[in-house]
Structures are given as C-alpha cells and as structure tokens.
Amino acid sequence: MDLGNGLGHLSYSTLVHPGDTWPEMWNSLTTYVPQVKQRVSPDNAFGVSLRIAASSAQTLTGDPSEREKLKQFLVENDMYLYTVNAFPYGAFKNTLVKERVYEPDWRTDERAVYTMQVADILAEVAAPGIDPTIQSPPLGFKPNVTGPDVVDAFTRQVIRVVAHLVKLKDKTGNKVRLALEPEPYCFLETTEEALRYFDEHLYADKSVLALSQATGLSTGDAQDALRDHLGMVYDICHQAVEFEDISASLHALADAGVPVFKLQEAAAVRVPNVTQKEVDALQRFADTVYLTQTVEQKDGRISRFLNLEDAFAAFAKDPKGPREWRIHFHVPVFLEDLGEFKTTRFAIEDALRFHRANKLSPHLEIETYTWDVLPDHLKTGDIVDYVEMELNWVKSQLLD
C-alpha cells in the first residue's frame, strides 16, 4: 500500500508462504494475500511483494498466458506488484536450506539469467511508475569468496544484469532496479563492507566503462545509470545482528550515495546476558532448516558463529563472563519481549524514525518468513492474523 507523504509502499514478503514452484506461489498468492488486503487496505490498492523462484521465473517467462493471468488477478483484486524476492533460487520451504540459500551465487550465469528473467517479468507486470525492485543475495557465502577473482566475477555478472536493466528501460519504458542484500556470514555483511564494495567495484571506473560499452551510453550516463538501477536492500534485522548503530549505518549509506531501494522490517532474537539457562532455552530455535547466524559481543569484541549450535559449543568451552548474543532468526516485528529473550525491535524503531525524517527508501517490506519454524508460543492466530498485526505495527510507527 502507498503510505503517502513520500513514505513509500509497504507490504509483507510472500516468502512466508509456500512458493517453491509457480503453482505453489499462485496458490499462496490467491489464498492469503486477498485476505490480508481486506484486513489492512480494504479501500485502497494493496502492494504485493512476490516471491519468484527460478522455476517460477522460467514458467512465467515461457508462458504469456500465466503472465496475463497474474496481471488480471492483480487488477481484479485492486493490487499491484512492486517488488520481487529473487533471493532463494530454489527450494526454501520444508527442506534443509542453510548456506545453499546463496547458491548459485553471483559469479554464475545461472544467477544472472534468473535475475534478468525476473526483471523482464516485472517490466511487464508491475504497475507503471512503480520502479519495481528485485531483492537479491549478498553476492555469495563468505567462506566461498576465496580471492579477488571471485569478487571480479561477482562484479562482471552484476554489471551484465544492470546493462540488461538499462536496455529493458529503453525497450519498455519501465525502470527495474536491482537491490543486493547484506547478510551475516556473506561477502556483503556489514554496512562498511557494502560501502567499500560499491565504491571500489560497482561504482568504479572499470564498471562504468563496462556498462558504457555494453549499452552504448556515455561514461557519464553509465555512471548515472549504475546509481539509478543498482542499490541495496537494507534488512534491519541483519544489521542489528551485526551490532551496528542503525541510524549511523543509514546515514553512512546516504552520505555515500548508495541508494536503499528496499527497507526491510525484520527483528532478530536478542539475548542481553547469556547464561546456561538462556542457552538451554535457545535450543528450541536451533537445528532449523535455515541458518541461525549468531553474533556475540563480549569484552568489547565481536565474534561470529554460523549457527546457534556453534555458539553453544563456544559457550561450553568458555562460559565465564557477560556477553550478548544476537541471532539471525526472524521473529514478529511487533514483539519486544520473547519471555526468556528480547528482540531487536528497537532497531526497527530507529530505522523507521530515520525513514520518516529522511524518506530513505521507496519500498518497505516486512520479512518474517519463519512462521513455519517459529516456536508455537510465538505464533499469534493464523498466518493472516500474524501478518495483519505486523503490518499494522509498522504503519503505527510511520503514520501515528
């Protein structure tokens, strides 16, 4: 929904629903989203954030009748598509995902082709004037980035996709934007790393020249096109897990001219003082199909663990001394207290205050995709009730 007053479009990510194939996503889209719209935006058009996996992109690209069916559904239900989650390439629900969620990574043709297919779909299906966004991974899983050749390959493929977006705009008149999403334990992880990569690689003279040669733009126009078509998804949960000062982080991005095309409202689990009691209670959040990256702050130092189980093992070896853990496990954004634990909801409040004052991003989205693996005591009603509460809480932060 358009929040008005320059605050942008707000919806929730349909990544929360089954959607590994187009028939699954179509069923989720037609079953749940109209119910959510009726609850939170009955009299105004409702924006849709659609998950399009690689198999769905292939289906929609190859079948004009499916694209037409999608367009008609949106029109008939007073909805519009403004953003796509093209982060998980393959299966994401009810299967072991872990670090495979980043594969194929951004050095591959598969990732580039898939992203260009999603762009083509958006250029045709999204409403005019929306400048739809594609949410994409943070290039690759950090342990797999073994040298500068890998980083160069990332950059070549990203510029290849940006060239496609430039040509797509010339062809259709519709601007589609690519947004990379930093995440713990990935090549793009902290705000500082993202800023450095954009400055030294994506916005560098070499990339400007490559885009110029691929599109026929002058180098000046190519430089502008890079900043117009390429930016970031800022997942508040991810940067809060990294113990970043959210306002300072957002200021740094704005000062550097790296655009935030989508601001994602998500909260993580926070354990202010880790003891054996908390470790025991955290077992219910461990051993899921998703990564549970955990960042520890102890004695002024930061330590990172790929999963909660790794943090448990480190604690068992050295249980002495106060420490705080923040865990990449998305929990309802409207909760500050989880009983034994807290959340990073405060970071969402900081980011939304910044956005309210500075109109940071045109697209906002709630992304609590973990409904299927949330402990039962955190589930509020059914999935529609839960999404309604999240959307209403975010709206209250921006509009009240």
C-alpha positions in Angstrom: 0.0 0.0 0.0 1.2 3.5 -0.7 1.7 5.2 2.7 1.6 8.7 1.2 3.7 11.7 2.1 6.8 10.2 0.4 6.9 7.3 2.9 6.8 4.7 0.1 5.0 1.4 -0.5 4.5 -1.1 2.3 3.7 -4.8 2.2 4.9 -8.1 3.5 7.0 -10.7 1.9 5.2 -13.7 0.4 8.4 -15.7 1.2 6.5 -16.6 4.3 4.1 -18.7 2.3 4.8 -21.9 0.3 6.2 -20.9 -3.1 9.0 -23.0 -4.4 7.2 -23.5 -7.7 4.8 -21.3 -9.6 1.7 -23.4 -8.9 2.6 -23.2 -5.2 3.2 -19.5 -5.3 0.0 -18.9 -7.3 -2.0 -20.8 -4.7 -0.4 -18.8 -1.8 -0.9 -15.5 -3.7 -4.6 -16.2 -4.4 -5.3 -17.7 -1.0 -3.6 -15.4 1.5 -2.9 -12.0 0.0 -6.6 -11.0 -0.7 -7.3 -11.8 3.0 -4.5 -9.6 4.2 -5.6 -6.8 1.8 -9.2 -7.0 3.1 -7.8 -6.6 6.7 -5.3 -3.8 6.2 -6.2 -2.0 3.0 -9.8 -2.7 2.1 -10.5 0.6 0.3 -7.1 1.3 -1.3 -4.8 -0.6 -3.7 -2.5 -3.1 -1.9 1.1 -3.6 -2.9 2.4 -7.1 -3.4 5.9 -8.4 -2.7 6.1 -11.7 -4.7 8.5 -14.5 -4.3 9.6 -15.7 -7.7 11.9 -18.7 -7.5 13.9 -19.8 -10.6 11.4 -22.4 -11.6 8.6 -19.8 -11.3 10.7 -17.3 -13.4 11.1 -20.0 -16.1 7.3 -20.7 -16.1 6.3 -17.1 -16.3 8.9 -16.2 -18.9 7.9 -19.1 -21.1 4.1 -18.8 -20.8 2.5 -15.4 -21.7 -0.9 -16.7 -20.5 0.5 -17.1 -17.0 1.8 -13.6 -17.0 -1.6 -12.4 -18.3 -3.3 -14.4 -15.5 -1.1 -12.7 -12.9 -1.8 -9.3 -14.3 -5.6 -9.9 -14.4 -5.6 -11.2 -10.8 -3.8 -8.1 -9.6 -6.2 -5.7 -11.4 -9.3 -7.6 -10.3 -8.2 -7.6 -6.7 -7.1 -4.0 -6.5 -3.4 -5.0 -6.1 -0.2 -4.0 -7.7 3.2 -5.7 -7.9 6.1 -3.5 -6.8 8.9 -5.8 -5.6 10.1 -9.4 -6.1 12.1 -11.6 -3.8 14.6 -13.3 -6.1 17.0 -14.3 -3.3 16.4 -18.0 -2.9 16.9 -19.6 -6.3 15.4 -23.0 -5.5 13.5 -24.7 -2.7 13.1 -22.7 0.5 10.3 -24.3 2.5 10.2 -27.7 4.3 13.7 -28.6 3.1 17.2 -28.2 4.5 18.4 -24.8 3.1 21.2 -23.5 5.3 24.0 -21.9 3.2 22.6 -23.3 0.0 20.2 -20.3 0.0 23.0 -18.3 -1.6 23.5 -20.7 -4.5 24.0 -20.3 -7.3 25.9 -17.2 -6.2 26.6 -14.1 -8.2 29.6 -15.4 -10.1 27.4 -17.7 -12.1 25.5 -17.4 -15.3 22.6 -19.1 -13.6 22.1 -16.3 -11.1 22.4 -13.6 -13.8 20.0 -15.2 -16.2 17.5 -15.9 -13.4 17.6 -12.2 -12.3 17.2 -10.9 -15.8 14.1 -13.2 -16.3 12.6 -11.7 -13.1 13.4 -8.2 -14.4 11.5 -9.0 -17.7 8.5 -10.2 -15.7 8.5 -7.1 -13.6 8.8 -4.8 -16.5 5.6 -6.3 -18.0 3.5 -7.0 -14.9 4.4 -4.2 -12.4 2.2 -1.1 -12.4 3.6 2.0 -14.3 5.6 4.4 -12.3 6.5 2.0 -9.5 10.1 1.4 -10.5 9.9 -2.2 -9.2 12.8 -3.8 -7.2 14.5 -7.2 -7.3 15.8 -8.4 -3.9 19.0 -10.4 -4.5 21.6 -12.2 -2.3 24.8 -10.5 -0.9 26.8 -12.0 -3.8 28.0 -15.1 -2.1 28.6 -17.1 1.1 31.7 -15.5 2.7 33.8 -18.8 3.1 33.4 -19.3 -0.7 34.9 -16.0 -1.6 38.5 -17.3 -1.9 40.2 -14.5 -3.7 39.9 -11.3 -5.9 39.0 -13.4 -8.9 35.7 -14.4 -7.2 34.9 -10.7 -6.4 35.7 -9.7 -10.0 33.3 -12.4 -11.3 30.6 -11.1 -9.0 31.1 -7.6 -10.4 31.0 -8.7 -14.0 27.7 -10.6 -13.6 26.1 -7.7 -11.7 27.1 -5.2 -14.4 25.8 -7.6 -17.0 22.4 -7.5 -15.3 22.5 -3.8 -14.9 23.1 -3.5 -18.6 20.1 -5.6 -19.2 18.0 -3.3 -16.9 19.2 -0.3 -18.9 18.2 -1.9 -22.2 14.9 -3.1 -20.7 14.0 0.5 -19.7 14.8 1.7 -23.3 12.6 -1.1 -24.7 9.7 -0.9 -22.3 9.9 2.5 -20.6 9.8 0.7 -17.2 12.7 1.0 -14.8 13.5 -2.1 -12.8 16.1 -1.9 -10.0 18.4 -4.5 -8.6 19.0 -4.5 -4.8 21.7 -6.5 -3.1 21.0 -7.5 0.5 23.9 -7.8 3.0 23.6 -10.6 5.5 25.7 -12.1 8.3 28.4 -14.5 7.1 28.2 -13.3 3.5 30.6 -11.4 1.3 28.4 -8.3 1.8 27.8 -8.5 5.6 28.4 -5.1 7.3 27.5 -1.7 6.1 31.2 -0.9 5.9 31.8 -3.9 3.6 28.9 -2.9 1.4 30.1 0.7 1.1 33.6 -0.5 0.2 32.4 -2.9 -2.5 30.1 -0.4 -4.1 32.8 2.3 -4.1 35.8 0.1 -5.2 34.0 -2.2 -7.6 30.4 -1.4 -8.7 30.8 2.3 -9.0 34.5 2.1 -10.0 35.7 3.4 -13.4 36.1 -0.1 -14.7 32.5 -0.9 -14.1 31.3 2.4 -15.6 33.3 1.7 -18.7 32.0 -1.9 -18.9 28.4 -0.6 -18.7 29.1 2.1 -21.2 30.4 -0.5 -23.7 27.5 -2.9 -23.1 24.8 -0.3 -23.5 26.2 2.5 -25.7 25.8 5.0 -23.0 28.4 7.7 -22.5 30.5 7.2 -19.4 28.7 10.0 -17.6 25.3 8.5 -18.4 26.6 5.0 -17.5 27.7 6.3 -14.1 24.2 7.7 -13.5 22.6 4.5 -14.7 24.6 2.5 -12.2 23.3 4.5 -9.3 19.8 4.6 -10.7 19.5 0.8 -11.3 21.7 -0.7 -8.6 21.4 -0.3 -4.8 20.7 -2.2 -1.7 18.0 -4.0 0.3 18.6 -2.9 3.9 17.3 -5.7 6.2 17.2 -4.1 9.6 17.4 -7.4 11.3 20.7 -8.3 9.6 22.5 -5.1 10.6 21.1 -5.2 14.1 22.6 -8.8 14.4 25.9 -7.2 13.5 25.6 -4.8 16.5 25.5 -1.8 14.1 24.2 1.6 15.1 21.3 1.6 12.7 21.0 5.4 12.4 24.7 5.8 11.8 24.6 3.0 9.3 21.8 4.6 7.3 23.5 8.0 7.5 26.7 6.4 6.0 24.8 4.9 3.1 23.0 8.2 2.4 26.3 10.2 2.6 28.0 7.8 0.2 25.1 7.9 -2.3 24.4 4.2 -2.1 20.6 4.0 -2.5 18.4 1.8 -0.3 15.8 0.6 -2.8 14.0 -1.5 -0.1 13.9 -1.1 3.6 13.1 -4.4 5.2 11.4 -4.5 8.6 12.6 -7.7 10.4 13.5 -8.5 14.0 16.1 -10.9 15.4 16.4 -12.8 18.7 18.4 -10.9 21.3 19.9 -12.4 24.5 21.3 -9.5 26.6 23.1 -11.7 29.1 23.9 -15.3 28.0 23.9 -17.9 30.8 23.4 -21.6 30.7 19.7 -21.0 31.4 19.4 -19.0 28.2 21.5 -21.5 26.2 19.1 -24.3 27.3 16.1 -22.2 26.4 17.6 -21.3 23.0 17.5 -25.0 21.9 14.0 -24.5 20.5 15.5 -22.0 18.0 18.3 -24.3 16.9 18.6 -27.1 14.3 16.2 -25.5 11.8 16.3 -25.7 8.0 17.6 -22.1 7.9 20.9 -20.6 9.0 20.9 -19.1 12.5 23.9 -16.9 12.3 24.8 -15.7 15.8 27.0 -12.7 16.7 28.4 -12.3 20.1 29.6 -9.2 21.8 31.9 -9.9 24.8 34.5 -7.6 26.4 34.0 -5.1 23.6 34.9 -7.7 20.9 32.7 -9.3 18.2 32.7 -13.0 17.5 30.6 -14.6 14.7 29.1 -18.1 14.5 27.5 -19.7 11.5 24.7 -21.3 13.6 23.4 -21.3 17.1 25.0 -24.7 17.6 28.4 -23.2 17.0 27.7 -20.5 19.6 26.6 -23.2 22.1 29.9 -25.0 21.6 31.9 -21.9 22.1 30.0 -21.1 25.3 30.5 -24.6 26.6 34.3 -24.1 26.3 34.3 -20.6 27.9 31.1 -19.9 29.9 32.6 -17.2 32.1 32.0 -13.5 31.7 29.0 -11.5 30.5 28.2 -11.5 26.8 25.3 -10.6 24.5 24.1 -12.7 21.5 22.0 -11.6 18.6 20.7 -14.4 16.4 19.5 -14.3 12.8 16.1 -15.8 13.5 13.3 -13.6 12.3 10.6 -13.1 14.9 7.4 -11.0 14.9 8.2 -7.3 14.5 5.6 -6.2 17.0 7.3 -8.1 19.8 10.0 -6.6 22.0 10.0 -9.4 24.6 10.0 -13.1 23.9 9.8 -14.2 27.6 13.3 -15.5 28.2 14.8 -13.3 25.5 14.4 -9.9 23.9 14.3 -8.9 20.2 15.9 -6.2 18.1 12.7 -4.4 17.6 14.4 -1.2 18.8 16.5 -1.3 15.6 13.3 -1.3 13.5 12.1 1.7 15.5 15.4 3.5 14.9 15.3 2.8 11.2 11.7 3.9 10.8 12.3 7.1 12.6 15.2 7.8 10.2 13.0 6.9 7.2 10.2 9.1 8.5 12.5 12.0 8.7 14.6 11.4 5.6 12.3 9.4 3.2 15.1 6.9 2.8 13.5 4.2 0.6 10.6 4.0 -1.8 9.8 0.4 -0.9 9.2 -1.1 2.5 8.5 -4.7 3.3 8.1 -6.9 6.4 10.0 -10.1 6.1 9.3 -12.6 8.9 9.5 -15.7 6.7 10.0 -18.1 9.7 6.3 -18.8 10.5 6.7 -22.5 9.7 9.6 -22.9 12.2 8.6 -20.4 14.9 8.1 -21.9 18.3 4.4 -22.3 18.9 4.3 -19.8 21.8 5.3 -17.0 19.3 2.6 -17.7 16.8 -0.4 -15.4 17.1 -3.5 -16.7 15.5 -3.2 -18.0 11.9 -0.8 -16.6 9.3 -3.3 -13.9 8.2 -3.7 -12.6 11.8 0.0 -12.6 12.2 0.7 -10.6 9.0 -2.1 -8.2 9.8 -0.5 -7.4 13.2 2.9 -6.9 11.7 1.6 -4.5 9.0 -0.5 -2.5 11.5 2.5 -2.2 13.9 4.8 -0.8 11.1 2.1 1.6 9.9 1.7 2.8 13.5 5.4 3.7 13.6 5.2 5.7 10.5 1.7 7.3 10.4 0.8 7.9 14.1 
